[in-house]
Amino acid sequence: MVARDEIKSRIEQRDKYSIQLTIALGEIIAVSFSQDDLRRVLMAAPLVSLYFVVLILYSYRVHEVLALYLKEKLEPALSQRIGTSIELEWGKFLRRAQSTRN
């Protein structure tokens, strides 16, 4: 399914963004403390952080929309097509599982 693959891709992408953010901040800190005249490099850290955080948050938003599409459109259509109960859908199961925990 294309939507499920897209969700998996978004998760992998967020992982990569998080790794890149960690590496970038580590490099900025390392460079800024390597020599006294490079301390100003540290001022780039907030901009780099903001850039990656925006990418990560956008990825989460797209993930939410894709999950909603799966739950509201694809799962009911598949359930109807193959003749299974709508209660077997992942979205329904997850909702029931979460409500019993609370």
C-alpha positions, 0 to 999 in steps of 0.5 A: 500500500502506498499510504503505509509505505509513505508512513514508513518513509516518514518515520525513517526520514524523521530518524535521519533528521534527528541524527543529522540534527545531533551531528550538526549541533555536535560539529557546531559545538566542536568547531566553536570550542576548538579556537577562541576566535571561532566562538561565534560559530555557536550562534548558528546552533539555534538556526540549525536546530530550528531548521531540523525541528521544522522538518521533523514537525512537518513530517509528523503532520504529514504522518498524521494526515496519512494515518487519518486517510488510512483509518477513514478511507482505506481501511473501511474500503478494504474491509468492505471489499474483502467482507470482514468486520469493520471492527478488525481495522487497525484504527478501530482496534487502536481506539479500543485499546487506548480507551481501555487503558484510560 
